[in-house]
Amino acid sequence: MEFFTLHDFMTYTKGVTYLVMGGILVFMPLYWLYLTDRDDD
């Protein structure tokens, strides 16, 4: 991917950051439920 301006680069990195944060918000509660479910045994 080739960026011609700083604005192009910043827009791309902001989008990637939002996708990563969204993935973490989905993944972490599921992982926490997995960990606490194993603790009940």
C-alpha positions as CSV (number, residue, x, y, z in Angstrom):
1,M,0.0,0.0,0.0
2,E,1.3,3.4,-1.0
3,F,0.5,6.6,0.9
4,F,0.9,9.9,-0.9
5,T,0.0,12.2,2.0
6,L,0.1,12.2,5.7
7,H,-3.7,12.4,5.8
8,D,-4.0,9.2,3.8
9,F,-1.6,7.5,6.3
10,M,-3.4,8.8,9.4
11,T,-6.8,7.8,8.0
12,Y,-5.6,4.2,7.3
13,T,-3.9,3.8,10.7
14,K,-7.0,5.2,12.5
15,G,-9.2,2.7,10.7
16,V,-6.9,-0.2,11.6
17,T,-6.7,0.9,15.2
18,Y,-10.5,1.0,15.4
19,L,-10.7,-2.5,14.0
20,V,-8.1,-3.8,16.5
21,M,-9.9,-2.1,19.5
22,G,-13.3,-3.5,18.3
23,G,-11.8,-7.0,18.1
24,I,-10.4,-6.6,21.7
25,L,-13.8,-5.5,23.0
26,V,-15.3,-8.6,21.5
27,F,-12.6,-11.0,22.4
28,M,-11.8,-10.0,26.0
29,P,-15.3,-10.7,27.5
30,L,-15.5,-14.1,25.8
31,Y,-12.0,-14.9,27.1
32,W,-13.0,-13.8,30.6
33,L,-16.1,-16.0,30.5
34,Y,-14.0,-18.9,29.4
35,L,-11.6,-18.4,32.3
36,T,-14.2,-17.9,35.0
37,D,-16.3,-20.9,33.7
38,R,-13.2,-23.2,34.2
39,D,-12.8,-21.9,37.7
40,D,-16.2,-23.3,38.9
41,D,-15.2,-26.9,38.7
